[in-house]
């Protein structure tokens, strides 16, 4: 094939003649080559392809003869074109007679195949022999091919086996939008070895010829770390874009000025590969106004956060190869074909799975295994599981080495212990260890070292996890006890049995280790911060030394059902979290030897502990004690009542202990009583002293009637009696009560009246009271609107507005509490409104709705019977009444209906409503 001239009007002025097979290279390599020659001012003869079968014209022969240099691009199908073969014969004649320079380029073709005329070259000549009867012509072509194969030229080999390139290149091209005239910066990010550079090279090679100048700047991270590295990178960039101009810059700032000045007049394609610092972008790429319209800048990095800081236009995340692509890439390297050999198929699957779709790993593993026996493959697989592949680790470790110390610690902890765990749980543990996990996890995600999925689960590529474990192993290859982290059972057993643990060890994780029976002396593990013994179901005893680990922050014995012996005493000054949940054989709780002000939580649910020591008062920072299911607990020390920060103690049982009446008077934290404790307790006999108790939960107890002495609980604001199925009456309530939750009280018959200050009470029922003047059934079950017509609703005789709603099954997890006169929620079946006039006697007319002192309130919810009329007393539930639905924070999924309380809006003190001339449109908010 020949080309028409592009740079001048006549062939005689050409310096270079290009000969190539158009279908092979016209739109890729040869196009780049011609563009490069043109940009350097070299006149090159290119032209339209003539019809197949025509002989070369005299004009074309003349162009070949008058050119100083001929370049032959010998591609796979070069010999299939008789035009190309005739050009080749003529060019070699000119070399012999005119001393013309001939440069052959063997494009993805082995020169030996040209010499011996094998494969495509031999096949093409065979076809020509059948087509032409001129044996001399065929022989001249063969001689020409042998002659050119001997010449010194360029051999361009295929860069490995490229799999999955096309779709990714297409995606990036869409982001580049090369046909538009704006300036675009596109960022490509991904973990090391995932193919960023390979893909970017393909994009660059495909598009470079379309620009006036182009530059691919590789290894920016590595080069910039050298002396004057950024300066050298600036000089390289200027040299490539300005075509060899000798521009020396003495400082980074001077380089910036030159780039900005010279690049604004050239439409360029610039790839800056493997960036790891913002400074590199600031001094090499800068802002969009550095470049000419139509320019494109591609940035590759392992750190996604750089794109946010530099404000690139589009971001592309490199994805791992899918299973089919991974198999093909591995096979090309391991078998030199696109699929595994039959006898290796099952083994190949193990290596492909091990590589996890990472191209670097697939190529490295495949190349190592090429030509090896099945026995060697099996041995290699076992070896890689123990010690990761060196070349893979070297590339991956670059990302780790760029982390700060805090981020390195978090990465290693996730690699060794927390992969697959919930992120919120891991954050809590790492926070207790002082690792600032929130920002640390963000950094690791930015660098593609971890992921957090939609279910909040921490993920990490298997090879990255192996790298992390290998980093820890390298701390002490021969002595596990000197490593900072232990996770492998045999290493842990060795350390415990031989007492060789290192002062550097910070985390021990023995969770789910069924063979662990005893924790030995850990006194040498001075730096231990986390000890996880969860679900070690055969663990019986823990050495006393554990109670004196001064830096221990988190200690879990969750589910250790056979544990009987704890350290005799605890002196853990740094401890923040302690969990013995489910240690059903644990009877004794240790003495506290010193102030442990950092401990916030103790979990003792479902243990057999009989008493807590009085030294628990040393836990001055304690906020939560969980004692649900502690049925053997017989003594609650009075010192627990003095803990100032104790706020939530779910299911804290109170019994006849050493607590005095004076001690009871100081209870200020929420108090929960279980039925088996309540029946034995003298709690209500001492209750006249409870003046500071603010929250009392009697839910599920067997109490029949709340004593009248409860009115002395002057600080009580919340009372929970849910599912107290034997509760029949609540005769008196404390004066400052705000909320009562009584759902599930099937036997409740009477309730005190006169509490207009309550925020909410819920009772079962399914009817709007008859005395409501406005009632409405609901078709759409998510809202209710009642339009009260006429301005009379705003006259001075209106004292307030009572609103109520019947609610069916509520599906949302947290319905919004009542905060305004607007009801929006799920399952509303009907609603009602009533204007309360000043002359109405609320106690007589509407018991439990409005009472004598209703001044100075803007919104109130008060109790009302909404079952049959308006009396609570002497009535039990109908069979189809649901006792379980309740207002506010605890919706339950039942079949029938329940009724809310009534909301009253005070119009006397609401100037905005009084001044309104519009019809009043009320909504009730649930």
C-alpha positions in Angstrom: 0.0 0.0 0.0 1.1 3.6 -0.6 0.1 6.9 0.7 -0.5 10.3 -0.9 1.8 13.0 0.2 0.6 15.0 3.3 3.2 17.6 3.8 4.0 18.9 0.3 2.4 19.2 -3.1 4.8 16.8 -5.0 6.5 13.6 -4.1 9.9 15.1 -5.1 10.1 17.1 -1.9 9.5 14.0 0.4 12.1 12.9 2.8 10.4 9.7 4.0 8.4 7.1 2.1 6.1 4.9 4.3 5.2 1.4 3.1 2.7 -0.6 5.2 -0.4 -2.9 5.0 -3.3 -0.4 5.6 -5.8 -2.9 7.2 -3.2 -3.8 9.8 -1.8 -0.5 11.0 -3.4 2.4 9.3 -5.5 3.4 12.3 -3.0 2.7 15.0 0.8 2.4 14.8 1.4 3.9 11.4 -1.0 6.8 12.1 1.1 7.6 15.3 4.3 7.2 13.3 3.2 9.6 10.5 1.9 12.1 13.1 5.2 12.0 14.9 7.2 12.6 11.6 4.9 15.4 10.6 5.2 17.2 14.0 9.0 17.1 13.6 8.7 18.8 10.2 9.7 15.7 8.2 7.9 15.5 4.9 6.4 12.1 4.5 4.7 10.5 1.4 1.3 9.1 2.2 -1.6 8.5 -0.2 -4.8 6.8 -1.2 -4.7 3.0 -1.6 -5.0 1.9 -5.2 -7.3 -0.8 -6.2 -6.1 -4.4 -5.6 -4.5 -5.8 -8.7 -3.3 -2.6 -10.3 0.4 -2.2 -10.8 2.4 0.5 -9.2 2.2 3.8 -11.1 5.3 5.6 -12.3 4.6 8.5 -10.0 4.8 6.2 -7.0 8.0 4.6 -8.2 9.4 8.1 -8.5 8.3 9.0 -5.0 10.2 5.9 -3.7 13.3 6.8 -5.8 13.4 10.4 -4.6 12.9 9.8 -0.9 15.9 9.8 1.3 14.5 7.2 3.7 12.0 4.4 3.3 10.3 3.0 6.3 8.7 -0.5 6.0 6.1 -1.5 8.6 6.1 -5.2 8.3 2.9 -6.4 10.0 1.2 -9.8 10.2 -0.6 -9.5 6.9 2.0 -7.4 5.0 2.8 -10.2 2.5 -0.9 -10.7 1.6 -0.8 -7.4 -0.3 0.9 -7.6 -3.7 1.1 -3.8 -3.6 3.3 -4.0 -0.5 5.5 -6.7 -2.0 6.1 -4.6 -5.1 6.9 -1.6 -3.0 9.3 -3.7 -0.9 11.1 -4.9 -4.1 11.4 -1.3 -5.4 12.6 0.0 -2.1 15.4 -2.6 -1.8 16.5 -1.8 -5.4 16.8 1.9 -4.4 18.9 0.8 -1.3 21.3 -1.0 -3.5 21.5 1.6 -6.4 20.9 4.9 -4.6 22.2 4.1 -1.1 18.7 4.9 0.2 18.3 4.4 3.9 15.8 1.6 4.6 14.4 1.1 8.1 12.2 -2.0 8.6 9.8 -2.1 11.6 8.7 -5.6 12.5 5.4 -4.7 14.0 4.3 -7.6 16.3 6.1 -9.9 13.9 9.2 -12.0 14.6 11.8 -11.3 11.9 12.6 -15.0 11.7 9.1 -15.6 10.4 9.8 -13.1 7.6 13.1 -14.7 6.8 11.8 -18.3 6.7 8.4 -17.1 5.3 6.4 -19.1 7.9 2.8 -18.8 9.1 1.1 -15.7 7.6 4.0 -14.8 5.3 4.3 -18.4 3.9 0.5 -18.7 3.6 0.3 -15.4 1.7 3.0 -16.4 -0.8 1.3 -19.8 -1.4 -1.9 -18.0 -2.3 0.0 -15.7 -4.7 1.6 -18.8 -6.4 -1.9 -20.1 -7.1 -3.0 -16.8 -8.4 -0.1 -15.7 -10.5 1.7 -17.9 -13.2 4.8 -15.7 -13.1 7.2 -17.8 -11.1 9.9 -15.2 -11.4 7.7 -12.5 -9.8 7.0 -14.8 -6.8 10.7 -15.6 -6.5 11.6 -11.9 -6.4 9.1 -11.3 -3.6 10.5 -14.2 -1.6 14.1 -12.9 -2.0 13.0 -9.4 -1.0 11.4 -10.7 2.2 14.6 -12.6 3.1 16.7 -9.5 2.4 14.6 -7.2 4.5 14.6 -9.6 7.4 18.4 -9.3 7.5 18.4 -5.5 7.8 18.8 -3.7 11.1 15.6 -2.3 12.2 13.0 -2.2 15.0 11.2 -5.1 16.5 8.0 -4.1 18.3 6.8 -6.9 20.5 3.4 -7.2 22.0 3.3 -6.0 25.6 2.3 -9.3 27.3 -1.2 -10.6 26.9 -3.8 -7.8 27.1 -7.1 -9.1 28.3 -10.2 -7.0 29.1 -8.6 -3.9 27.5 -11.3 -3.0 25.0 -14.2 -2.3 27.3 -12.1 -0.3 29.8 -10.5 1.8 27.1 -13.9 2.5 25.7 -15.2 3.7 29.1 -12.2 6.0 29.5 -12.6 7.4 26.0 -16.2 8.3 26.8 -15.0 10.3 29.8 -12.3 12.0 27.7 -14.8 13.2 25.0 -11.9 14.0 22.6 -14.2 15.5 20.0 -15.3 18.3 22.2 -13.2 21.5 22.5 -13.2 22.0 26.3 -10.3 21.2 28.6 -10.7 17.9 30.6 -8.9 16.2 33.4 -9.7 12.5 33.9 -8.6 10.6 37.0 -8.0 6.9 37.0 -7.6 5.2 40.4 -7.2 1.7 41.8 -5.0 -0.6 43.9 -1.5 -1.3 42.7 -1.3 -4.0 40.1 -4.8 -3.6 38.8 -3.7 -2.4 35.4 -4.0 1.4 35.6 -0.8 2.0 33.6 -1.5 -0.7 31.0 -5.0 0.7 30.3 -3.8 4.3 30.2 -1.0 3.4 27.7 -3.6 1.8 25.5 -5.8 5.0 25.7 -2.7 7.1 25.0 -1.5 5.1 22.0 -5.0 5.1 20.5 -5.5 8.9 20.8 -2.0 10.6 20.7 -2.0 11.2 17.0 -5.1 13.3 17.3 -3.3 16.0 19.2 -0.6 18.6 18.3 1.6 17.2 21.0 1.5 14.4 23.6 3.5 13.2 26.6 3.2 10.0 28.7 5.0 10.8 32.0 5.5 7.4 33.8 6.6 6.6 37.4 5.9 10.1 38.7 5.9 8.8 42.3 9.2 7.1 42.0 10.9 9.9 40.1 9.7 12.7 42.3 11.3 11.1 45.3 14.7 11.5 43.8 16.9 14.6 44.2 15.3 17.4 42.1 12.8 14.8 40.9 9.9 17.2 40.2 12.3 19.6 38.4 13.4 16.7 36.1 9.8 15.7 35.5 9.0 19.3 34.4 12.0 19.3 32.0 10.9 16.0 30.5 7.4 17.2 30.0 8.5 20.4 28.3 11.0 18.5 26.1 8.3 16.1 24.8 5.6 18.7 24.3 7.9 21.3 22.7 9.6 18.6 20.5 13.2 18.6 21.9 13.5 22.3 22.7 16.4 22.7 25.1 14.6 24.3 28.0 16.4 24.1 31.3 14.5 25.3 34.4 16.3 26.0 37.6 13.4 25.9 40.1 10.0 24.3 40.3 8.3 27.7 40.2 10.1 28.6 37.0 9.0 25.3 35.5 5.4 26.1 36.3 5.6 29.5 34.6 7.2 27.9 31.5 4.5 25.2 31.3 1.7 27.7 31.7 3.2 30.0 29.0 4.0 27.4 26.4 1.2 24.9 26.7 -1.6 27.4 26.2 -1.1 27.4 22.4 -0.9 23.6 21.8 -3.7 21.1 22.0 -2.0 18.3 23.9 -2.6 14.9 25.4 -0.8 14.5 28.7 -0.7 11.4 30.9 0.8 11.7 34.3 1.1 8.2 35.7 1.3 7.0 39.3 0.9 10.2 41.3 0.9 10.0 45.1 1.2 13.6 46.3 -0.9 16.7 45.6 2.4 18.7 45.1 3.1 16.6 42.0 -0.2 17.7 40.4 0.3 21.3 41.5 3.6 21.5 39.7 3.0 19.4 36.6 -0.7 19.8 35.8 -2.0 22.8 37.8 -5.3 24.3 36.8 -7.3 24.0 33.6 -6.2 27.4 32.4 -2.6 26.1 32.0 -3.8 24.3 28.8 -5.2 25.1 25.4 -8.8 24.3 24.5 -9.2 20.7 23.4 -6.4 19.4 25.6 -6.8 16.2 27.7 -5.0 15.3 30.9 -5.1 11.8 32.4 -4.0 11.2 35.9 -3.5 7.8 37.5 -3.1 7.2 41.2 -3.7 4.8 44.0 -5.1 7.6 46.2 -8.6 8.7 45.2 -8.5 11.7 47.6 -6.1 13.5 45.3 -8.8 13.9 42.7 -11.1 15.6 45.2 -8.3 18.0 46.2 -7.3 18.7 42.6 -10.9 18.9 41.2 -10.6 16.7 38.2 -13.6 16.6 35.9 -14.2 12.8 35.8 -13.1 9.8 37.8 -12.8 6.2 36.7 -12.2 3.4 39.1 -10.3 0.4 37.7 -12.2 -2.8 38.3 -10.7 -6.2 38.8 -11.0 -8.7 36.0 -14.1 -10.9 36.0 -13.8 -14.6 36.3 -13.6 -15.2 32.5 -11.1 -12.5 31.9 -8.9 -13.7 34.8 -8.9 -17.2 33.5 -7.9 -16.0 30.0 -5.1 -13.8 31.3 -3.7 -16.4 33.6 -3.9 -19.0 30.8 -2.0 -16.9 28.3 0.9 -16.6 30.8 0.8 -20.1 32.2 -0.1 -22.1 29.0 0.5 -19.6 26.1 -3.1 -20.2 25.1 -6.4 -18.6 26.1 -7.6 -21.5 28.4 -5.9 -24.0 30.7 -4.7 -27.4 29.5 -7.2 -30.0 30.5 -5.1 -31.7 33.1 -4.4 -28.4 34.8 -8.0 -27.0 34.9 -8.8 -27.7 38.5 -5.4 -26.5 39.8 -5.6 -23.4 37.6 -8.9 -22.4 39.4 -7.1 -22.3 42.7 -4.5 -19.9 41.5 -7.1 -17.7 39.7 -9.1 -17.5 42.9 -5.9 -16.7 44.8 -5.2 -13.8 42.5 -8.6 -12.4 43.0 -8.9 -10.7 39.5 -5.7 -8.7 40.0 -3.8 -8.6 36.6 -0.4 -8.2 38.2 -1.0 -11.4 40.3 -2.4 -13.4 37.4 0.6 -12.6 35.2 3.2 -13.2 37.9 1.7 -16.5 39.0 1.1 -17.7 35.4 4.6 -16.8 34.3 6.1 -18.6 37.3 4.1 -21.8 36.6 4.7 -21.9 32.8 6.2 -25.3 31.8 6.1 -26.8 35.3 4.7 -30.1 36.3 1.5 -30.7 38.3 3.5 -31.7 41.4 5.3 -28.3 41.1 2.0 -26.5 40.8 0.7 -28.1 44.0 3.9 -27.3 45.9 3.7 -23.7 44.6 0.1 -23.3 45.7 0.9 -24.4 49.3 4.0 -22.2 49.3 2.0 -19.1 48.2 -0.5 -19.6 51.0 2.2 -19.6 53.5 4.5 -16.9 52.1 3.0 -14.5 49.4 4.6 -14.1 46.0 7.5 -11.7 46.2 6.8 -9.7 43.0 3.2 -9.3 43.9 4.0 -8.2 47.5 6.6 -5.7 46.3 4.0 -3.8 44.1 1.2 -4.0 46.7 3.4 -2.9 49.6 4.1 0.5 47.9 0.6 1.6 48.9 1.2 0.4 52.5 4.6 2.2 52.8 2.9 5.5 51.8 0.6 5.3 54.9 1.0 7.2 58.1 1.8 5.2 61.3 -1.8 5.4 62.5 -3.1 4.2 59.1 -0.6 1.4 59.0 -1.8 0.1 62.4 -5.4 0.2 61.3 -4.6 -1.6 58.0 -2.7 -4.4 59.9 -5.4 -4.8 62.4 -8.0 -5.2 59.6 -5.8 -7.6 57.7 -5.1 -9.8 60.8 -8.4 -9.6 62.6 -11.3 -7.5 61.2 -11.8 -8.4 57.6 -15.5 -9.3 57.2 -16.6 -7.6 60.4 -19.1 -4.7 60.7 -17.4 -1.3 60.3 -19.1 0.2 63.4 -17.9 -2.6 65.6 -14.3 -2.2 64.3 -14.4 1.5 64.7 -15.4 1.0 68.3 -12.5 -1.4 69.0 -9.9 0.7 67.2 -11.1 3.9 68.8 -10.6 2.2 72.2 -7.0 1.5 71.1 -6.5 5.2 70.3 -6.2 4.7 66.5 -8.5 7.5 65.2 -10.4 5.0 63.1 -12.9 7.3 61.3 -10.3 9.3 59.4 -8.1 6.2 59.2 -10.7 4.1 57.4 -11.4 6.9 55.0 -7.7 7.2 54.1 -7.5 3.4 53.5 -10.6 3.5 51.3 -9.1 6.4 49.3 -6.0 4.4 48.7 -8.1 1.3 47.6 -6.8 -0.8 50.4 -10.1 -1.6 52.0 -13.8 -1.4 51.1 -17.0 -0.9 53.1 -20.0 -2.4 51.4 -23.7 -1.4 51.6 -24.2 -3.7 54.5 -21.4 -1.9 56.4 -19.0 -4.8 56.2 -15.3 -4.3 56.0 -13.6 -5.9 52.9 -10.0 -6.3 51.7 -8.5 -8.0 48.7 -7.1 -11.4 49.7 -3.7 -10.5 48.4 -3.7 -7.2 50.4 -4.7 -9.2 53.5 -1.8 -11.7 52.9 0.5 -8.7 52.5 -0.6 -7.3 55.8 0.0 -10.6 57.6 3.3 -11.0 55.9 4.4 -7.5 57.2 3.6 -8.7 60.7 5.4 -12.0 60.2 8.5 -10.2 59.0 8.7 -8.4 62.4 10.1 -11.7 63.8 10.1 -14.5 61.2 11.3 -17.2 63.7 9.8 -16.1 67.0 6.0 -15.4 66.8 6.1 -14.1 70.4 8.0 -11.0 69.3 5.4 -10.0 66.7 2.9 -7.2 67.3 -0.1 -9.3 66.3 -1.0 -13.0 66.6 -3.8 -14.8 64.8 -2.6 -18.2 63.6 -3.5 -20.9 66.1 -0.1 -22.7 66.2 1.7 -19.5 66.8 -0.6 -18.5 69.6 -0.3 -22.0 71.2 3.5 -21.7 71.0 3.5 -18.3 72.6 1.1 -19.3 75.4 2.7 -22.6 76.2 6.3 -21.3 76.2 5.5 -17.9 77.7 7.4 -16.2 74.9 5.0 -13.3 74.3 6.6 -10.0 73.3 6.3 -6.6 75.0 5.4 -5.4 71.5 2.3 -7.5 71.2 -0.8 -5.2 71.1 -3.6 -7.5 70.0 -4.4 -11.1 70.8 -7.4 -12.7 69.1 -8.4 -16.2 70.3 -12.0 -15.9 69.4 -13.8 -19.2 68.6 -10.7 -21.2 69.7 -12.3 -24.4 71.1 -9.0 -25.9 72.2 -8.1 -23.1 74.5 -8.6 -24.1 78.1 -6.4 -21.7 80.1 -4.8 -18.3 79.5 -1.3 -18.5 81.0 0.9 -15.8 82.3 0.8 -12.8 80.1 2.9 -10.5 82.4 5.5 -10.0 79.6 2.9 -8.6 77.2 3.2 -5.1 78.6 1.8 -3.5 75.4 -1.3 -5.6 75.0 -4.3 -3.4 74.2 -7.0 -5.9 73.0 -7.7 -9.4 74.2 -10.5 -11.2 72.4 -11.5 -14.5 73.9 -15.0 -14.5 72.6 -16.7 -17.9 72.2 -13.8 -19.9 73.6 -16.3 -22.4 74.9 -13.8 -24.6 76.7 -11.9 -21.8 78.4 -12.0 -22.4 82.1 -9.3 -20.2 83.8 -7.5 -16.9 83.2 -4.1 -16.2 84.8 -4.0 -13.5 87.4 -1.4 -11.6 85.3 -4.2 -10.5 82.9 -5.7 -8.4 85.7 -2.6 -6.2 85.7 -2.1 -5.4 82.0 -1.8 -1.7 82.4 -2.4 -0.9 78.7 -5.3 -3.2 78.1 -8.2 -1.3 76.5 -10.7 -3.9 75.4 -11.3 -7.4 76.9 -14.1 -9.7 75.6 -15.0 -13.0 77.1 -18.4 -13.2 75.3 -19.9 -16.7 75.2 -17.2 -18.4 77.3 -19.8 -20.7 78.8 -17.3 -22.8 80.9 -15.3 -19.9 82.3 -15.1 -20.2 86.1 -11.9 -18.4 87.1 -11.1 -14.8 86.5 -8.1 -13.0 87.9 -8.6 -12.4 91.7 -8.3 -8.7 91.2 -8.3 -6.1 88.4 -5.9 -3.2 88.1 -6.5 -2.2 84.5 -6.0 1.5 84.4 -6.6 1.9 80.6 -9.6 -0.5 80.3 -12.6 1.0 78.5 -14.7 -2.1 77.5 -15.3 -5.3 79.5 -17.7 -8.0 78.3 -18.6 -11.3 80.1 -21.9 -11.7 78.4 -22.9 -15.4 78.3 -20.3 -16.6 80.8 -22.9 -18.8 82.4 -20.5 -20.6 84.8 -19.0 -17.4 86.1 -19.8 -16.9 89.8 -17.4 -14.4 91.2 -16.6 -10.9 90.0 -13.0 -9.7 90.8 -12.1 -7.0 93.3 -11.2 -3.6 91.8 -7.7 -2.6 93.0 -7.4 0.9 91.8 -9.4 3.7 90.1 -10.4 2.6 86.6 -11.8 5.9 85.3 -11.8 4.9 81.6 -14.0 1.9 81.9 -17.4 2.8 80.3 -19.2 -0.5 79.9 -19.4 -3.8 81.7 -21.5 -6.6 80.1 -22.5 -9.3 82.6 -25.7 -10.6 81.0 -26.6 -14.2 81.6 -23.8 -14.9 84.0 -24.1 -16.7 87.4 -22.5 -13.9 89.4 -23.9 -13.7 92.9 -22.7 -10.3 93.9 -20.8 -7.3 92.8 -17.9 -6.1 95.1 -18.1 -2.9 96.9 -14.9 -1.9 95.2 -17.0 -1.3 92.0 -17.1 2.2 93.3 -13.6 2.6 91.8 -15.1 2.5 88.4 -15.7 6.2 88.4 -16.2 6.6 84.7 -18.7 3.7 84.4 -21.8 4.5 82.3 -23.4 1.2 81.6 -23.8 -2.1 83.5 -25.6 -4.9 81.7 -27.0 -7.5 84.1 -30.0 -9.0 82.3 -30.5 -12.6 83.2 -28.3 -12.5 86.3 -30.8 -14.6 88.3 -28.2 -15.5 91.0 -27.4 -11.9 91.9 -28.2 -11.4 95.5 -26.3 -8.3 96.5 -26.0 -4.9 94.9 -23.4 -2.8 96.7 -24.4 0.6 97.8 -21.2 2.0 96.2 -22.8 1.5 92.8 -25.3 4.2 93.6 -22.5 6.8 93.9 -21.3 6.4 90.4 -21.9 9.8 88.9 -21.8 8.9 85.2 -23.9 5.8 85.4 -26.7 6.5 82.9 -28.1 3.4 81.4 -28.1 0.1 83.3 -30.5 -2.1 81.3 -32.2 -4.7 83.5 -30.3 -3.8 86.7 -32.0 -6.0 89.3 -32.5 -4.6 92.8 -32.9 -6.9 95.7 -32.7 -6.8 99.5 -29.1 -5.8 99.6 -26.9 -3.7 101.8 -28.4 -0.6 100.3 -29.8 1.7 102.9 -32.7 4.1 102.7 -30.3 6.9 102.5 -28.5 5.2 99.6 -31.8 4.8 97.7 -32.4 8.4 97.9 -29.5 9.1 95.6 -30.5 6.9 92.7 -30.4 9.1 89.6 -29.9 6.7 86.8 -32.5 4.7 85.0 -33.7 1.7 87.0 -35.0 -1.6 85.6 -36.5 -4.3 87.6 -37.2 -7.9 86.4 -40.1 -9.9 87.7 -38.1 -12.4 89.7 -36.3 -9.6 91.4 -39.4 -7.5 92.0 -41.2 -10.2 93.8 -38.3 -10.5 96.3 -37.4 -6.9 96.7 -38.3 -4.4 99.4 -37.9 -1.7 96.7 -41.3 -0.1 97.2 -41.1 -0.3 100.9 -38.0 2.0 100.7 -39.5 4.0 97.8 -40.4 7.0 99.9 -36.7 7.9 99.8 -36.5 7.8 96.0 -36.5 11.5 95.1 -33.9 11.6 92.3 -35.0 8.5 90.3 -36.0 9.7 86.8 -36.7 6.5 84.8 -38.3 3.3 86.1 -38.9 0.3 83.9 -41.1 -2.5 85.4 -41.9 -4.0 82.0 -42.7 -7.7 82.0 -43.0 -8.0 85.8 -45.8 -9.8 87.7 -46.9 -6.6 89.6 -50.7 -6.3 90.1 -51.0 -2.8 91.4 -48.6 0.1 91.6 -48.5 1.3 95.2 -49.7 4.8 96.1 -46.3 5.4 97.6 -45.0 6.0 94.1 -46.4 9.5 94.3 -43.3 10.2 96.3 -41.0 9.6 93.3 -40.9 13.3 92.7 -38.1 13.1 90.1 -39.7 10.3 88.1 -40.5 11.4 84.5 -40.7 8.1 82.6 -42.6 4.9 83.6 -42.6 1.7 81.6 -45.0 -1.1 82.5 -45.2 -2.8 79.1 -46.5 -6.4 79.1 -47.3 -6.3 82.8 -50.1 -8.7 82.1 -51.3 -8.9 85.7 -51.3 -5.2 86.3 -54.9 -4.1 87.1 -54.5 -0.5 88.4 -52.3 2.5 88.6 -53.9 4.4 91.4 -51.5 7.3 91.8 -48.7 8.8 89.7 -45.7 11.0 90.7 -46.3 14.7 90.2 -43.7 15.2 87.5 -44.4 12.2 85.3 -44.1 12.9 81.6 -44.4 9.6 79.7 -46.1 6.3 80.5 -45.9 3.2 78.3 -48.5 0.6 79.1 -49.0 -1.5 76.0 -49.6 -5.1 76.6 -51.3 -4.6 80.0 -54.2 -6.9 79.3 -55.7 -6.6 82.8 -55.4 -2.9 83.3 -58.8 -1.5 84.6 -58.2 1.9 86.0 -55.8 4.8 85.5 -55.6 8.1 87.5 -57.0 11.3 86.0 -55.9 14.8 86.1 -52.4 14.6 84.4 -52.7 17.2 81.7 -48.9 17.4 81.5 -48.3 13.9 80.1 -46.4 13.7 76.8 -48.0 10.4 75.9 -50.1 7.4 77.0 -51.2 4.6 74.7 -54.1 2.3 75.4 -55.7 -0.4 73.2 -58.9 0.3 71.3 -60.4 0.8 67.9 -62.9 3.7 68.0 -62.9 7.5 67.9 -64.8 8.7 71.0 -68.4 9.8 70.3 -67.8 13.2 71.8 -65.4 14.2 69.0 -67.3 16.7 66.8 -65.3 16.0 63.7 -64.4 12.4 62.7 -63.1 11.0 59.5 -62.2 7.5 58.2 -59.0 7.2 56.2 -58.6 5.5 52.8 -55.0 6.5 52.3 -53.3 5.1 55.4 -50.4 7.5 55.7 -52.0 10.8 56.7 -55.2 12.4 57.9 -56.5 15.9 57.3 -59.6 17.4 58.9 -60.9 20.7 57.6 -62.9 22.6 60.3 -64.9 25.1 58.3 -65.7 28.6 59.4 -64.0 31.3 61.4 -65.8 30.4 64.5 -63.0 28.0 65.3 -60.8 31.0 66.0 -63.0 33.0 68.2 -62.1 33.8 71.8 -64.3 31.1 73.2 -62.1 28.3 71.8 -59.8 27.0 74.5 -58.0 24.4 72.6 -58.2 21.6 70.0 -58.2 17.9 70.9 -56.9 15.5 68.2 -56.7 11.7 68.2 -56.0 8.9 65.7 -56.5 5.2 65.6 -53.4 3.5 64.2 -53.1 0.0 62.7 -49.9 -1.9 62.2 -46.9 0.5 62.0 -44.0 -0.6 59.8 -41.5 2.1 60.3 -38.8 1.5 62.9 -38.9 4.9 64.6 -42.2 6.8 64.0 -41.7 10.5 64.7 -42.9 11.6 68.2 -45.8 14.0 68.4 -44.4 17.4 67.9 -47.1 19.3 66.1 -50.8 19.3 65.1 -50.1 17.2 62.0 -50.4 13.4 61.8 -48.3 11.6 59.2 -47.5 7.9 59.6 -48.3 4.4 58.4 -51.4 2.6 59.1 -53.7 5.4 60.2 -57.3 4.2 60.0 -59.3 7.2 61.2 -58.9 10.4 63.0 -60.9 13.0 64.9 -60.8 16.6 66.1 -62.8 18.6 68.6 -62.9 22.3 69.5 -62.8 22.7 73.3 -64.7 25.8 74.4 -63.9 27.7 77.5 -67.3 27.0 79.1 -66.9 23.3 78.8 -66.1 21.5 82.1 -63.4 19.2 80.9 -63.3 16.9 83.9 -67.1 16.4 83.8 -67.7 16.4 80.1 -64.6 14.6 78.8 -62.8 12.7 81.6 -59.1 12.4 81.1 -59.0 14.9 78.2 -59.0 18.5 79.6 -58.6 19.3 83.2 -58.8 22.5 85.2 -55.2 23.7 84.8 -54.5 23.8 81.1 -53.1 27.3 80.9 -49.7 28.1 79.4 -49.4 25.1 77.2 -49.2 25.2 73.4 -49.2 21.5 72.8 -50.2 18.6 75.1 -51.0 15.0 74.8 -53.1 13.6 77.6 -54.7 10.3 78.3 -58.2 9.2 77.2 -60.1 5.9 77.0 -60.9 5.3 73.4 -62.4 1.8 73.7 -66.1 2.1 74.5 -67.0 5.6 75.5 -64.7 7.4 77.9 -64.3 5.3 81.0 -61.3 3.0 81.7 -62.6 1.4 84.9 -64.2 -2.1 85.0 -63.5 -3.0 81.5 -61.1 -5.5 80.0 -60.0 -5.8 76.3 -62.2 -7.1 73.7 -60.8 -10.2 72.0 -60.0 -8.4 68.8 -58.4 -5.4 70.6 -54.6 -5.4 70.2 -52.8 -4.6 73.4 -49.4 -4.3 71.9 -49.3 -1.2 69.6 -47.9 1.9 71.2 -47.1 5.5 70.5 -43.7 7.1 69.8 -40.5 4.9 69.9 -41.6 1.3 70.1 -43.9 0.2 67.2 -44.8 -3.5 67.2 -46.0 -5.5 64.3 -49.5 -6.8 65.1 -52.6 -7.3 63.2 -55.3 -5.2 64.9 -55.7 -1.5 65.7 -54.6 0.7 68.6 -55.5 4.2 69.5 -53.2 7.1 70.3 -53.6 9.6 73.0 -55.3 13.0 72.4 -53.4 16.1 71.5 -54.6 19.4 72.7 -53.5 22.7 71.1 -53.9 25.8 73.3 -55.3 28.6 71.2 -55.4 31.1 74.0 -51.6 31.5 73.9 -51.1 31.1 70.1 -51.3 34.6 68.6 -50.6 33.3 65.1 -53.7 31.2 65.0 -55.9 34.0 66.5 -54.9 36.4 63.8 -55.5 33.9 61.0 -58.6 34.5 58.8 -58.2 31.3 56.9 -60.2 28.1 57.5 -58.3 25.9 60.0 -56.7 22.8 58.3 -55.5 20.4 61.0 -53.2 17.5 60.6 -52.1 15.2 63.4 -48.4 14.2 63.4 -47.6 10.6 64.5 
